[in-house]
Structure formats: structure tokens, C-alpha cells
Amino acid sequence: MAELTNQVFDLADIDKRRASEISTLFETVGVAGFPSGPAAPSSGDDRVRFAAAALRAGRSVARVADRLELSQRQLERIFFDHTGLTPKRFAGVVRFRRAVFAAKGGQSLSQAASSAGYADQAHLTRESGRLTGQTPRKLLPNVGKVQDLIHGSWE
């Protein structure tokens, strides 16, 4: 995935299975945070899934790296190689998705920004520009369409 970073592709050009795997890392339902038990996952894929779940649950990159018995830099390399994102950027995208889906669900942009952890609506708008090149108001009407494409309705 690191090879695809900072490139733009039509979703139809991405392998459907791989697009689904990537999308799964960002899912926000059923997040348990840290698994119970003394040992963290050992394989690269397991560590990435573990890290993604912990980051979605709001854990810090330092805490996740510590739990995986890795340095923050090691975690960054493993995570980046599998996702094309650093753990910190991944956590930022997760936060942005929370705000977008809260707004799509009926919250005002100000409420959505606050509930997702942004300082204010302007902070959310700046992040939207950095991540999508659009304001939240322009982005919101297309949110469901993108999710349909990722989750299998490729028409």
C-alpha cells in the first residue's frame, strides 16, 4: 500500500478485495481497543489490525507501540507498509470520518466537529481541505456513494 500513497485512483481501478480490506481498517463499530491477555499479536498483519483497532478506540500511537513492544518508529514503518498511512495520519482520518458520518447523520457541522474531537468547525473544515480538497458541505452529499462503492455496490 505504501506504493499507492499520495496517488489518486478511481475506485473501480482498485482490486475490490483489497479495497474492502483497507475499508475494514477504518470501521468504527465493535472496537474493543486492546485485546485481553499478556501477549500482543506477533505477525505484521495482526499488528496492523491490532494497531488500527486501538487507534480507532482513541489510544495514542505511543501507547499502541508500547503494547506491541515496538518503538514508535517501528510501528510507523510496519503500519505504513501495510496501509500507506502513518498511525498518526490513520488516527486523523478516523477522526475525520467520525465527524463526516456524524454530520451525515444529522448533526450540525459544529456538533459533528466537537463530537469527533476537533477544536471547532473551522478545524474540521481545514482538515477536510487537507484530506479531500473539499469543504465538508461539498463533501457530504457524496459520502454514501463512496461507501457503496467500497462495500460492494460497484455499479
Phi, psi and chi 1 to 4 in degrees:
 res  aa     phi    psi   chi1   chi2   chi3   chi4
   1 MET       -  -27.9  -71.9  -49.1  -58.1      -
   2 ALA   -58.8  -29.3      -      -      -      -
   3 GLU   -66.8  -24.1  -61.7  165.4    4.9      -
   4 LEU   -91.4   -6.4  -57.0  177.1      -      -
   5 THR   -58.7  138.1  -59.3      -      -      -
   6 ASN    64.3   23.0  -65.1  -33.6      -      -
   7 GLN  -117.0  154.3  -63.8 -174.4   42.8      -
   8 VAL  -111.3  129.9  176.8      -      -      -
   9 PHE  -131.1  149.3  -64.8   91.4      -      -
  10 ASP   -71.8  135.5 -171.6  -59.2      -      -
  11 LEU   -57.4  -29.3  -75.4  175.6      -      -
  12 ALA   -66.8  -19.8      -      -      -      -
  13 ASP   -86.6  -10.0  -66.1  -23.2      -      -
  14 ILE   -91.0  137.8  -63.1  175.7      -      -
  15 ASP   -53.4  125.7  174.9   12.6      -      -
  16 LYS   -58.8  -40.4 -173.7  175.1  179.3 -179.2
  17 ARG   -64.6  -44.9  179.6 -173.9   54.3   79.9
  18 ARG   -66.9  -39.8 -170.8   68.4  178.4  142.3
  19 ALA   -61.2  -39.3      -      -      -      -
  20 SER   -66.4  -40.4  179.6      -      -      -
  21 GLU   -61.5  -44.0  -71.7  174.0   15.8      -
  22 ILE   -64.3  -45.1  -65.7  165.1      -      -
  23 SER   -60.5  -38.4  176.6      -      -      -
  24 THR   -60.5  -35.6  -60.1      -      -      -
  25 LEU   -59.8  -28.1  -73.4  176.5      -      -
  26 PHE   -92.5   -6.5  -73.9   98.3      -      -
  27 GLU   -58.6  142.3  -65.3  -58.0  -41.2      -
  28 THR  -111.8   -2.5   57.0      -      -      -
  29 VAL   -91.2  146.8  -67.6      -      -      -
  30 GLY    69.2   28.1      -      -      -      -
  31 VAL   -79.3  122.4  173.3      -      -      -
  32 ALA   -97.6   -9.7      -      -      -      -
  33 GLY    78.1 -127.6      -      -      -      -
  34 PHE   -83.6  133.6  -68.2  113.7      -      -
  35 PRO   -69.3  154.6   19.4  -24.9      -      -
  36 SER   -78.9  165.6   59.7      -      -      -
  37 GLY   103.9  162.1      -      -      -      -
  38 PRO   -76.5  -26.7   26.7  -32.5      -      -
  39 ALA  -107.1  139.7      -      -      -      -
  40 ALA   -87.2  164.1      -      -      -      -
  41 PRO   -58.4  152.8  -19.9   29.5      -      -
  42 SER  -107.7  -33.2   59.0      -      -      -
  43 SER   -79.2  158.8   79.3      -      -      -
  44 GLY   -57.1  -46.8      -      -      -      -
  45 ASP   -63.1  -42.7  -71.4  -15.8      -      -
  46 ASP   -64.0  -39.1  -71.9  -17.6      -      -
  47 ARG   -66.1  -37.6  -68.5 -177.6  -68.3 -173.2
  48 VAL   -66.9  -45.0  170.7      -      -      -
  49 ARG   -61.9  -43.8  -77.9 -169.4  -72.6  -83.6
  50 PHE   -59.7  -48.8  174.1   89.5      -      -
  51 ALA   -62.4  -43.1      -      -      -      -
  52 ALA   -61.0  -44.8      -      -      -      -
  53 ALA   -62.9  -43.3      -      -      -      -
  54 ALA   -66.6  -40.9      -      -      -      -
  55 LEU   -65.8  -40.0  -67.6  165.5      -      -
  56 ARG   -61.3  -32.8  -75.5 -169.0  -43.4  -97.7
  57 ALA   -80.3    0.8      -      -      -      -
  58 GLY    94.9    9.5      -      -      -      -
  59 ARG   -72.5  150.4  -55.0  -59.9 -168.1  -91.4
  60 SER   -77.9  157.1   71.0      -      -      -
  61 VAL   -59.9  -41.2  174.3      -      -      -
  62 ALA   -61.5  -42.6      -      -      -      -
  63 ARG   -67.3  -40.5 -171.9  169.5  176.6 -161.3
  64 VAL   -64.6  -45.7  173.3      -      -      -
  65 ALA   -60.7  -43.2      -      -      -      -
  66 ASP   -61.0  -44.8 -174.7   54.1      -      -
  67 ARG   -63.7  -33.5 -179.4   62.1 -169.4 -112.5
  68 LEU   -85.0    0.0  -73.6  169.4      -      -
  69 GLU    57.7   44.9  -62.1  178.3   -5.8      -
  70 LEU  -126.4  157.9  -61.4  169.5      -      -
  71 SER   -75.9  161.9   70.1      -      -      -
  72 GLN   -60.6  -37.5  -73.3 -173.6   48.2      -
  73 ARG   -65.7  -41.3 -177.0   65.4 -175.4  123.4
  74 GLN   -61.8  -43.8  -72.9  172.1  -48.9      -
  75 LEU   -61.6  -43.0  175.3   59.5      -      -
  76 GLU   -57.9  -45.6  -74.8  176.3    8.2      -
  77 ARG   -63.6  -47.8  -82.1 -165.3  -60.4  -90.4
  78 ILE   -63.0  -46.9  -68.8  166.5      -      -
  79 PHE   -64.5  -44.5 -157.1   88.8      -      -
  80 PHE   -63.5  -42.4 -175.5   81.7      -      -
  81 ASP   -59.8  -34.2  -72.5  -14.7      -      -
  82 HIS   -89.8  -28.0  -77.8   81.9      -      -
  83 THR  -119.2  -20.1   66.8      -      -      -
  84 GLY    81.4    6.1      -      -      -      -
  85 LEU  -128.0  149.9  -61.8  169.5      -      -
  86 THR   -77.2  159.2   64.4      -      -      -
  87 PRO   -57.4  -38.3  -24.2   32.7      -      -
  88 LYS   -65.5  -43.1 -174.3  173.5 -179.4  176.1
  89 ARG   -65.9  -40.1  174.6   55.8   76.4 -176.1
  90 PHE   -57.1  -48.0  175.0   85.4      -      -
  91 ALA   -60.8  -37.1      -      -      -      -
  92 GLY   -65.8  -39.2      -      -      -      -
  93 VAL   -67.0  -40.1  170.6      -      -      -
  94 VAL   -60.8  -44.4  167.2      -      -      -
  95 ARG   -62.2  -42.8  177.6  174.2   66.8  168.3
  96 PHE   -62.5  -43.6  177.6   70.0      -      -
  97 ARG   -60.0  -41.0  -75.9  174.2   46.7   94.7
  98 ARG   -59.4  -43.8  -76.7 -171.1 -178.2  127.2
  99 ALA   -65.7  -44.1      -      -      -      -
 100 VAL   -62.6  -45.8  167.0      -      -      -
 101 PHE   -70.6  -29.0  -75.0  107.0      -      -
 102 ALA   -66.8  -42.8      -      -      -      -
 103 ALA   -66.6  -40.9      -      -      -      -
 104 LYS   -63.8  -30.0 -171.2   74.9  173.2  179.7
 105 GLY   -81.4   -0.6      -      -      -      -
 106 GLY   119.5  -10.1      -      -      -      -
 107 GLN   -72.5  150.4  -70.6 -174.4    7.0      -
 108 SER   -67.0  161.5   70.1      -      -      -
 109 LEU   -60.4  -36.7  -75.4  178.3      -      -
 110 SER   -64.3  -45.7  177.6      -      -      -
 111 GLN   -64.3  -43.4  -68.7  169.2  -34.6      -
 112 ALA   -63.0  -41.7      -      -      -      -
 113 ALA   -62.4  -45.9      -      -      -      -
 114 SER   -64.6  -45.1  176.9      -      -      -
 115 SER   -67.8  -24.9   67.8      -      -      -
 116 ALA   -87.8   -9.8      -      -      -      -
 117 GLY   103.1   12.2      -      -      -      -
 118 TYR   -81.8  153.2  -72.6   95.9      -      -
 119 ALA   -64.1  -38.6      -      -      -      -
 120 ASP  -166.0 -179.9   53.8   25.5      -      -
 121 GLN   -63.4  -36.0 -177.2  178.1  -21.6      -
 122 ALA   -63.7  -37.2      -      -      -      -
 123 HIS   -61.8  -44.7 -174.2 -165.7      -      -
 124 LEU   -62.1  -42.3  169.5   60.6      -      -
 125 THR   -64.0  -42.0  -60.2      -      -      -
 126 ARG   -62.4  -43.6  -75.4 -170.1  -55.2  -85.0
 127 GLU   -64.8  -38.1 -174.8   74.5   -3.3      -
 128 SER   -61.1  -42.6 -179.0      -      -      -
 129 GLY   -63.0  -41.8      -      -      -      -
 130 ARG   -66.4  -40.8  -82.5 -165.8  -64.7  -89.0
 131 LEU   -84.6  -34.0  -68.8  173.7      -      -
 132 THR  -122.9  -15.1   69.9      -      -      -
 133 GLY    77.2   10.1      -      -      -      -
 134 GLN  -133.5  159.0  -63.9 -177.8  -23.0      -
 135 THR   -76.0  159.2   65.8      -      -      -
 136 PRO   -57.3  -38.1  -26.7   34.9      -      -
 137 ARG   -62.1  -38.1  -66.4 -126.4 -175.2  -96.5
 138 LYS   -75.5  -31.3  -72.4 -173.9  177.7 -177.9
 139 LEU   -75.4  -40.8  176.7   69.5      -      -
 140 LEU   -53.1  -42.4  -74.1  173.5      -      -
 141 PRO   -62.3  -20.2  -22.4   32.2      -      -
 142 ASN   -99.6   -2.7  -63.2  -49.4      -      -
 143 VAL   -59.8  -49.0  169.6      -      -      -
 144 GLY   -62.5  -35.9      -      -      -      -
 145 LYS   -63.5  -42.6  -64.6  173.0 -170.4  168.9
 146 VAL   -64.9  -43.5  171.0      -      -      -
 147 GLN   -64.5  -37.3  -67.6  -55.4  -51.9      -
 148 ASP   -61.0  -40.7  -72.1  -15.8      -      -
 149 LEU   -64.5  -44.4  -74.0  172.0      -      -
 150 ILE   -66.9  -39.1  -70.3  173.5      -      -
 151 HIS   -93.4   16.9  -69.7  -68.0      -      -
 152 GLY   117.6  -10.8      -      -      -      -
 153 SER   -93.3   83.0  176.1      -      -      -
 154 TRP   -89.8   24.7  -71.2   77.2      -      -
 155 GLU   -82.8      -  -60.4  165.0    7.0      -
